[in-house]
Amino acid sequence: MVKSPKVSVIIPIYNQAKFIDNAIESVLKQSYQDFEIIVINDGSTDHTEAMVKGFIDFRIRYICHKKNLCLSEARNTGIRASRGEYIALLDADDEFLPEKLDMQVKLLQNEPYDVGVVCAWSFNIDENGNYISKRCLPRKEGYIFEDLLSTNYMSVPALLIRRECFEKVGLFDSSLDGQEDWDMWIRIAKFYKFSLIKIPLAKRRIHPHRISYQLEKKVVTAKRIIKKHINELKIRRNIHSRHYFYIGRRYCYMGKTGIGRRFLYKAISLYPFYIYYYILVIFSLFGSKCFLCFLNILRFLRNKILKFINKNRKFVQNNS
């Protein structure tokens, strides 16, 4: 009988042949080697198949959908076909760092079974693989259900998940095209703790083709997230209001300030204690250009403040 691998790495791909080499290589170069790689070609029309079949390694399995379904369905195909005790998800344009599996497997093996996920930080890179920034999220661990119900700050390639989590909560919801990962973390966090390794263990590629950059789609799926988790949100008005705030802000980003204001008003009606909501409403009255200018100024000030805090924190640590 063939021994099952400890880790199954699921790589869905759709027309991203130029990145798949780096993704697969990043897994093959792991210091921890007890894994299988399952590549799911979700109906690609480029040379994805030739690129994947160019790798000669018995641990790589290739599955091809006859037509493009969606990212959720591709991930679900991989999970169903997997044999590992732990599941790692890697989008075709992202990469693992060499110690990722080793560090996360060791931690998860030593954690009690109420810990379902080990997460880590990540690096953001551009289309050419150049460093952009360090993503130091998440910051909390343990039972983080309410944090995840509020916002999605997980980096998909930086997670390692127990198989039993999927057996408990089900697979990815294919009706949530673009936010299916957020929905999954909410569902898992309802039953399991999350552990955290506070160093980057993956590279996350940032480019305009990522689903997360499609604001229209994010608005649609954000509304579906609210509808799906409405029972949990109804008893947490502050979190519920934040969802409407995010939708309103995105509409204003897209120049639809009138629609955006309606959602900002909904946020205020649910939780009228955030002054920031009122400020955004006021600036939205002056049109999208003024709104975006205001947000850019806020972002600039926030980054300056964060740099100042981090600089002083390091100074205190070095002199203590």
C-alpha positions in Angstrom: 0.0 0.0 0.0 1.3 3.4 -1.0 1.8 5.7 2.1 -0.3 8.8 2.1 1.7 12.1 2.2 1.4 14.3 5.3 0.7 17.4 3.2 -1.4 18.0 0.1 -0.5 21.2 -1.8 -3.5 22.3 -3.9 -2.6 24.5 -6.9 -5.6 25.7 -9.0 -4.6 27.4 -12.3 -6.4 29.3 -15.1 -4.4 30.8 -17.9 -1.3 31.6 -15.7 1.2 29.4 -17.4 3.9 32.0 -17.0 3.8 31.7 -13.2 3.2 28.0 -12.6 6.9 27.0 -12.9 7.8 29.3 -9.9 4.8 28.0 -7.9 5.7 24.3 -8.3 9.4 24.9 -7.9 8.7 26.7 -4.6 7.0 23.5 -3.3 9.7 21.1 -4.6 12.4 23.2 -2.8 10.7 22.9 0.6 12.9 21.7 3.4 10.0 19.4 4.4 9.5 16.8 1.6 6.5 14.6 2.7 4.0 16.1 0.4 2.0 15.7 -2.8 1.2 18.5 -5.3 -2.2 18.5 -7.0 -2.4 20.9 -10.0 -6.0 21.6 -11.1 -6.2 23.1 -14.6 -9.5 25.0 -14.6 -10.1 24.9 -18.3 -7.0 27.0 -19.3 -6.5 27.9 -23.0 -2.8 28.7 -22.7 0.1 26.2 -22.4 -0.5 25.4 -18.8 -0.6 21.6 -19.4 2.7 21.5 -21.2 4.3 23.5 -18.4 3.0 21.2 -15.6 3.9 18.0 -17.5 7.4 19.3 -17.9 8.0 18.5 -14.3 9.1 14.8 -13.7 8.2 14.1 -10.1 5.9 11.3 -9.0 4.5 13.6 -6.3 2.9 15.9 -8.8 -0.7 15.0 -9.9 -2.4 16.8 -12.7 -6.2 17.2 -13.1 -7.9 19.1 -15.9 -11.4 20.5 -16.0 -12.9 20.4 -19.5 -14.1 23.9 -19.1 -13.5 26.9 -16.8 -15.6 26.5 -13.6 -14.2 28.9 -11.0 -11.4 29.1 -8.4 -13.6 27.5 -5.7 -14.5 24.5 -7.8 -10.9 24.0 -8.8 -9.8 24.1 -5.1 -12.6 21.7 -4.2 -11.5 19.3 -7.0 -8.0 19.3 -5.5 -9.2 18.8 -1.9 -11.4 15.9 -2.9 -8.5 14.2 -4.7 -6.0 14.9 -1.9 -4.7 12.3 0.6 -2.8 14.4 3.1 -3.6 15.0 6.7 -2.9 18.7 6.1 -3.9 20.9 3.2 -1.9 23.8 1.8 -3.5 26.1 -0.8 -1.2 27.8 -3.3 -2.6 30.0 -6.1 -0.6 29.5 -9.4 0.9 33.1 -9.2 2.0 32.8 -5.6 5.0 31.0 -4.0 6.1 29.3 -0.8 9.3 30.2 1.1 11.5 27.1 1.7 10.7 26.6 5.4 7.0 27.1 5.2 5.8 23.5 5.3 8.5 22.4 7.8 7.6 25.1 10.4 3.9 24.8 10.0 3.7 21.0 10.1 5.9 20.9 13.2 3.6 23.5 14.9 0.4 21.9 13.9 1.6 18.4 15.0 2.2 19.8 18.5 -1.0 21.7 18.8 -4.2 20.3 20.3 -6.9 19.3 17.8 -9.0 22.4 18.5 -6.3 24.3 16.5 -7.4 23.8 12.9 -5.1 26.3 11.0 -1.6 27.6 11.3 -1.1 31.0 9.6 1.9 33.1 8.9 2.9 36.4 7.4 3.9 36.9 3.8 5.8 39.1 1.3 4.0 41.0 -1.4 5.8 40.8 -4.8 5.0 42.3 -8.2 4.5 40.5 -11.5 8.2 40.1 -12.0 8.8 38.7 -8.5 10.3 41.9 -7.1 9.7 42.7 -3.4 6.9 45.3 -2.7 6.3 45.0 1.0 6.0 42.7 4.1 2.5 41.8 5.1 2.4 41.4 8.8 -1.1 40.0 9.1 -2.7 38.4 10.9 -1.7 39.7 14.3 -4.0 37.6 16.5 -4.3 33.9 17.1 -6.6 31.6 19.1 -10.4 32.0 18.7 -10.6 34.8 16.1 -14.1 34.2 14.8 -15.3 37.8 15.3 -12.1 39.3 13.8 -12.6 37.2 10.6 -16.3 37.9 10.5 -15.3 41.6 10.4 -12.6 41.4 7.7 -10.5 39.0 5.7 -6.8 39.5 6.5 -5.5 36.0 5.8 -3.0 35.3 3.1 -4.0 32.1 1.4 -0.5 30.7 0.6 0.6 31.4 4.2 -1.9 28.9 5.7 -1.7 25.2 6.6 -5.1 23.6 7.4 -6.1 20.3 9.0 -8.1 18.1 6.6 -10.8 17.6 9.3 -11.6 21.4 9.0 -13.0 20.8 5.5 -14.8 17.6 6.7 -16.4 19.6 9.5 -17.5 22.8 7.6 -17.6 21.7 4.0 -15.7 22.8 0.9 -15.4 26.2 -0.7 -18.7 27.9 -1.7 -18.6 28.4 -5.5 -21.3 31.0 -5.4 -18.9 33.4 -3.8 -16.6 34.1 -6.7 -13.9 36.3 -5.3 -14.5 36.0 -1.5 -14.7 32.2 -1.1 -11.6 32.1 1.0 -13.0 34.7 3.5 -16.2 32.7 3.8 -14.1 29.5 4.5 -12.0 31.2 7.2 -15.2 32.4 8.9 -16.7 28.9 8.9 -13.5 27.3 10.2 -13.0 29.9 12.9 -16.5 29.1 14.2 -15.2 25.7 15.4 -11.4 25.9 15.5 -8.5 28.1 16.8 -5.9 29.6 14.6 -2.2 29.5 15.5 0.3 32.1 14.2 3.9 32.1 13.1 5.0 35.8 13.0 7.4 35.6 10.1 6.8 35.6 6.3 6.5 32.0 4.9 5.0 32.8 1.5 5.1 35.3 -1.4 1.9 36.8 -2.6 1.9 38.2 -6.1 0.1 41.6 -6.5 -1.0 42.4 -10.0 -4.1 43.8 -11.7 -5.3 40.3 -12.8 -6.0 39.1 -9.2 -9.7 38.7 -8.4 -9.1 40.8 -5.3 -8.5 43.8 -7.5 -11.9 43.6 -9.2 -13.9 46.1 -7.2 -17.3 45.4 -8.8 -16.9 41.7 -8.1 -15.8 42.4 -4.5 -19.0 44.5 -3.9 -21.3 41.7 -5.2 -19.6 39.0 -3.2 -19.5 41.2 -0.1 -23.2 41.5 -0.2 -23.4 37.7 -0.5 -21.2 37.3 2.5 -23.6 39.5 4.5 -26.5 37.4 3.4 -24.8 34.1 4.2 -23.7 35.1 7.7 -26.6 37.4 8.5 -27.5 35.5 11.7 -24.1 36.0 13.2 -24.0 39.7 12.0 -27.4 40.6 13.5 -26.1 40.0 17.0 -22.9 41.9 16.3 -24.1 45.3 15.0 -20.6 46.9 15.0 -19.3 44.2 12.7 -22.4 44.3 10.6 -22.0 48.0 10.1 -18.4 47.5 9.0 -19.6 45.3 6.1 -21.8 48.1 4.8 -19.0 50.6 5.4 -16.6 48.6 3.2 -19.3 48.2 0.5 -20.0 51.9 0.6 -16.4 52.9 0.4 -15.8 50.6 -2.6 -18.7 52.2 -4.4 -17.2 55.6 -3.8 -13.9 54.3 -5.0 -15.6 53.4 -8.3 -17.1 56.8 -8.6 -20.6 55.8 -7.6 -20.7 58.1 -4.6 -24.5 58.2 -4.4 -24.8 54.4 -4.0 -21.8 54.5 -1.7 -23.5 57.0 0.6 -26.6 54.8 0.9 -24.4 52.0 2.3 -22.5 54.4 4.5 -25.9 55.5 5.9 -26.8 51.8 6.6 -23.5 51.5 8.5 -24.3 54.5 10.6 -27.8 53.3 11.3 -26.4 50.0 12.6 -23.6 51.5 14.7 -23.5 55.3 14.9 -20.4 55.5 17.1 -17.7 55.6 14.4 -16.9 59.2 13.5 -15.0 57.9 10.4 -18.3 56.9 8.8 -19.6 60.5 9.0 -16.4 61.9 7.7 -16.6 59.7 4.6 -20.2 60.6 4.0 -19.2 64.3 4.0 -16.4 63.9 1.6 -18.5 61.7 -0.7 -20.8 64.7 -1.2 -18.0 66.5 -3.1 -17.7 63.7 -5.7 -15.4 60.8 -6.3 -12.2 62.8 -7.0 -12.5 64.6 -3.6 -13.3 61.3 -1.9 -10.2 59.6 -3.3 -8.0 62.5 -2.6 -9.1 62.5 1.1 -8.5 58.7 1.3 -5.0 59.1 -0.1 -4.2 61.8 2.4 -5.5 59.6 5.3 -3.4 56.7 4.0 -0.3 58.8 3.8 -0.8 60.1 7.4 -1.5 56.6 8.6 1.7 55.2 7.1 3.7 58.0 8.5 2.2 57.4 12.0 2.9 53.6 11.7 6.5 54.2 10.7 7.0 56.6 13.6 5.5 54.1 16.1 7.6 51.2 14.7 10.7 53.3 14.8 10.2 54.3 18.4 9.2 50.7 19.4 12.6 49.4 17.9 14.4 52.2 19.8 12.8 51.2 23.1 13.6 47.5 22.5 17.2 48.2 21.6 17.7 50.4 24.7 15.9 48.2 27.2 
